[in-house]
Amino acid sequence: MAAEQATAKAEPSSIKLAFTLGFAGLLSGLALVAVYEATLPTIEANKAEALRVAVFKVVKNSSAMQKLVVSGGKLAIAAEGDKQPGIFAAYGKDGRFVGYAIPGKGNGFQDTISLLYGFDPAKKKVVGMEILESRETPGLGDKIFKDKAFVGNFSALDVDPQIVVVKSGRKKPNEVDAITGATISSKAVVKIINEANKSWRQKLAAPGSEPALKAQPKKGAAAQGKGH
Amino acid sequence: MSAEQDPSQAYAEFVKGIWKENPVFVQVLGMCPMLAVTNTAMNAVAMGGATFFVLVGSSFLVSLLRRYIPAQVRISTYIIIIASFVTIADYVLQAALPAIHKELGAFISLIVVNCLILGRQEAFASKNTVKVAVADAVGMAIGFLFAMLCLGSLREILGNGSLFGFDLFGPRFEPWVVMILPPGGFIMLGVLLLFFNYVKVRRQKRAAEIARVAALEQEAA
């Protein structure tokens, strides 16, 4: 005890202090790299799975998907691991094209809202909408995903000339009923979809000539990711 | 501080954190996560669990290495140890429970600055044997978890009409929305602190009364 106090009182050299901190940092870094490497595949698989679930939710009757990115002014199938922003083409069980799932992002009432919506190019309709991330006010703004009546607005919604928010009940096929007490959040969702439409629709292939599903390698990769 | 510690000390250190020196209700520490993520019982439990892991892990390491850490750099070393455990908890939660990780967001990383954790290292783990330090950390962490669960359950029941996501009152219940908003955290915490202080004051009064009666009896004899 007395010896311990004596050593504590004697001023240790700066080198010893720096060495202690450096060593602690080194060990900590090694531990973190190991944990990062160990958890990364699961984290990536979780994210991919969450996206797949969201795509299949906004485009009904779909069970396969692939990412499309812009290359040379046209939409083409994205290479594996392509990080470019893109949209998702969704396909039914028979490999037939069903619709697009288009991500969008924009300012909500409190923070960025990011969402995914299904788009049927033949009918020119929004066919589903799912909020991926939002921090809207609980009990009010969070009705943009909790209120089934509001989400239901997006199950068959005309996009031409553009989607409009109304407060007195929807009458036209391109109108959305605003949530009482959360008009700003409702408008934000519609604005995000309108803007995403503006930037993506001209790039979509003509209805009927969508890129075919390139299924095999993608499915194998997904199954592998799950296995981890 | 003594070299040999009797076995009951570990138990005493373990028990004190749960009730008598509860980190939240008595010491009023760790208020940031306490107020921020207790809007649902599940979030509260996840946060309490992550804090448990970080606190127990750091206390173990700090106590184990207490002779090798020079006093001049002890706080920085503790922070490195704590931050490492927090980052591990962050990744593991992200991999194992992505939905909860999304809800808690930045508050997982903010466990680093939970003064409860650094406080235990500086005040206790750095001066005690591993066994006692871990007992203390486990007790404190359970006390914290218990407090988080109290606040989280009450706020979720009042503010959302559910508990752990299960609807309790049916569709006719009008939720008291303010309870899951930040002001509700302050209101509920205030009410709970009031209750705990009331219990404490009453217990002190009763103890004083007993002591007075005993003294009178002694005098009479």
Interface residues (C-beta under 8 A of the other chain):
Chain A: M1 E4 A8 E11 P12 K16 L17 T20 L21 A24 G25 S28 A31 L32 V35 Y36 T39 T42 I43 N46 K47 A50 E133 T137 P138 G139 L140
Chain B: M1 A3 N39 R67 Y68 I69 P70 A71 Q72 V73 S76 T77 I80 I81 A83 S84 T87 I88 Y91 V92 Q94 A95 A96 P98 K102 G159 N160 P175 V177 I180 L181
